Amino acid sequence: MKTISLPSAFRPITERRNYLRSRVRPRRSFPAAAVFLLPALVALAAGCRSPRPAADDVWLRDLTPEEYSRLEYRIQPSDLLDISVMGEPDLSQVSRVSESGFISFPLLGEIRAAGQTAFELQKEMQELLGRDFLVSPTVSVFIREYSTISVLGQVRRPGAYQLRGRMTVTEAIAQAGGLAETANANRTRVIRRLNDQEEVITVRVKRILDRGDLSRDIILQPGDIVMVPESFF
């Protein structure tokens, strides 16, 4: 008996389905290491604190996109500022912010710099100079050196690092070369001094590596110490 090959439209549904599946390329799965390619992650991270974070602490998960964009770096004591006034070379200078948060500037005397962004400070200085001394002055403020944080323990390059703008625990560890093989990432701690009291924040770094969850990463403050302990297992 002669076998008749039916057109594909008349072949059994199961046969056509199997054929189509054989033609579809399997979807690639990305390795967990791809997490390291995220610019915001820069290598590691996440945070988890117990007890509940203090009111003045900044957690990424609590911010709207608009609020996040406003988190500009604010000048801190010990920052080194490069200040210039257009057309007035005698007024241009490099100033170190004092421990009390002030700088000394010709004509203006003591000005509070700590707590302001560079843009806010230059705007204030333009207004003060324009009020009594110069006509429509243009002031530029550039932060040449930042205050520091420390990354210690089981990281590849422990030490002090400049706090350049907004920096999280994950980014700080990345700057220190990443975690050492002996690191107990889920017991990472941030040690912070507030009003002469020490506060310790536990950060579950391994959680971010496993889940890619940045919601518990915290933003560091000047003087913070990130301590990564050793794993004994």
C-alpha positions in Angstrom: 0.0 0.0 0.0 1.3 3.4 -0.9 1.9 5.8 2.0 0.5 9.3 1.5 2.3 12.1 3.3 -0.3 14.6 4.6 0.4 18.4 4.5 1.6 19.8 7.7 -1.7 21.5 8.4 -3.4 18.0 8.6 -0.7 16.3 10.8 -1.6 15.5 14.3 -1.3 18.5 16.7 1.1 16.6 19.0 3.5 15.9 16.0 3.4 19.6 14.9 4.0 20.8 18.5 7.0 18.6 18.9 8.4 19.8 15.6 8.0 23.4 16.6 9.7 22.8 19.9 12.7 21.2 18.2 13.1 24.4 16.2 13.1 26.8 19.1 16.5 27.6 20.6 16.7 27.2 24.4 16.8 30.4 26.3 20.2 31.2 27.7 20.5 31.5 31.5 22.8 34.2 32.7 25.4 33.1 35.4 25.2 34.5 38.8 28.5 36.3 38.2 26.6 38.6 35.8 25.5 40.5 38.9 29.1 42.0 39.0 28.4 43.8 35.7 25.7 46.1 37.2 27.3 49.6 37.5 25.3 50.4 40.6 26.4 47.2 42.3 30.0 47.5 41.2 30.6 44.1 42.7 28.8 43.0 45.8 26.4 43.8 48.4 23.1 44.4 50.2 22.2 45.2 53.7 20.1 44.0 56.4 20.0 45.7 59.8 18.6 44.6 63.1 17.1 46.4 64.9 15.1 48.7 62.7 17.2 51.5 61.1 17.4 54.9 62.8 15.4 57.7 61.3 18.4 59.5 59.9 19.8 56.5 58.1 19.3 56.3 54.3 18.1 53.0 52.9 17.7 52.7 49.1 14.5 50.7 49.4 12.8 53.7 51.2 13.6 56.2 48.5 11.5 57.2 45.4 13.5 57.7 42.2 13.1 61.5 42.6 14.5 61.4 46.2 17.3 59.1 45.1 18.4 61.6 42.4 18.6 64.3 45.1 21.2 62.5 47.2 24.1 64.7 46.1 27.3 64.6 48.1 27.4 67.1 50.9 30.6 68.7 52.0 32.1 67.2 55.2 34.8 68.3 57.6 38.3 67.5 56.3 37.2 67.8 52.6 39.6 69.8 50.5 37.9 72.5 48.3 39.2 74.2 45.3 37.5 77.6 45.1 37.9 80.0 42.2 36.3 83.4 41.3 36.3 84.2 37.6 38.5 87.2 36.8 39.8 87.4 40.4 42.9 85.2 40.8 43.7 86.8 44.2 40.5 85.3 45.6 41.0 81.8 44.2 42.3 79.3 46.8 42.3 75.8 48.1 40.7 75.4 51.5 40.4 72.5 53.9 37.1 72.3 55.7 37.7 72.5 59.5 36.5 70.0 62.0 33.7 72.4 62.9 32.7 72.6 59.3 33.9 76.1 58.3 36.3 77.5 55.7 38.1 80.9 55.7 37.7 83.0 52.6 39.1 86.5 51.7 36.6 89.3 52.1 34.0 86.9 53.5 35.7 85.5 56.6 34.3 82.3 58.0 31.7 80.5 55.9 30.0 77.3 56.9 30.7 74.7 54.2 29.8 71.4 55.8 26.4 70.1 55.0 26.1 72.0 51.7 26.6 70.6 48.2 29.3 72.2 46.1 26.6 74.0 44.1 24.9 75.4 47.2 28.2 76.7 48.6 29.2 78.4 45.4 25.7 80.0 45.1 26.0 81.3 48.7 29.4 82.7 48.0 28.3 84.4 44.8 25.5 86.1 46.7 27.8 87.3 49.5 30.5 88.6 47.2 27.9 90.3 45.0 26.3 92.0 47.9 29.2 94.2 49.0 32.3 93.5 46.9 32.0 92.4 43.3 29.6 92.9 40.4 27.9 89.6 39.2 30.7 87.3 40.5 31.0 83.8 39.2 32.3 81.3 41.8 33.3 77.7 41.2 33.6 75.1 44.0 35.3 71.8 43.2 35.9 69.1 45.8 39.5 68.0 45.4 39.7 65.6 48.3 36.8 63.9 50.0 36.4 62.6 53.6 37.0 58.9 54.0 35.5 55.6 55.0 37.4 52.4 55.9 37.0 48.9 54.6 38.6 46.4 56.8 38.8 42.6 57.4 38.4 40.0 54.7 38.6 42.1 51.6 41.4 42.0 49.0 42.7 45.6 49.6 41.7 46.8 53.1 42.3 50.4 53.9 40.8 53.9 53.8 39.0 55.1 50.7 37.6 58.5 49.7 33.9 58.9 50.0 33.2 60.2 46.6 29.5 61.3 46.6 26.9 58.7 47.3 28.5 55.3 48.1 26.9 52.1 49.3 28.4 49.2 51.2 28.5 47.2 48.0 30.5 49.9 46.2 32.9 50.3 49.1 33.7 46.6 49.2 34.2 46.7 45.4 36.7 49.5 45.7 38.6 47.4 48.2 39.0 44.7 45.6 36.0 42.6 46.5 35.6 39.9 49.1 38.4 37.5 50.1 37.7 33.8 49.8 37.6 33.6 53.6 35.0 36.3 54.0 31.8 35.7 56.0 29.8 38.1 53.8 26.5 37.8 55.6 28.0 39.1 58.8 29.5 42.3 57.3 29.1 45.2 59.7 29.1 48.9 59.3 30.4 50.7 62.4 29.2 54.3 62.7 29.7 56.9 65.4 26.8 59.2 66.1 26.9 61.7 68.9 29.8 60.0 70.6 27.9 56.7 70.5 28.8 53.7 68.4 26.2 52.1 66.2 26.6 48.7 64.4 24.6 47.8 61.3 24.7 44.2 60.0 24.8 43.9 56.3 24.0 40.6 54.5 26.3 41.0 51.5 25.9 37.4 50.4 22.2 37.9 50.0 22.8 40.5 47.3 25.1 38.2 45.5 22.6 35.3 45.6 19.5 37.3 44.9 20.6 40.5 43.2 18.5 42.4 45.8 19.8 46.0 46.4 16.8 47.0 48.5 18.7 46.6 51.8 22.0 48.2 50.7 22.7 51.3 52.7 24.4 54.5 51.9 27.6 55.2 53.9 28.4 58.3 55.8 31.8 59.9 56.4 33.9 58.0 58.9 32.0 54.8 58.6 34.0 51.5 59.0 32.9 48.5 56.9 34.1 45.4 58.6 34.0 42.0 56.8 34.7 39.1 59.3 36.4 35.8 58.6 34.4 32.7 58.0 35.6 29.7 60.1 33.9 27.0 58.0 
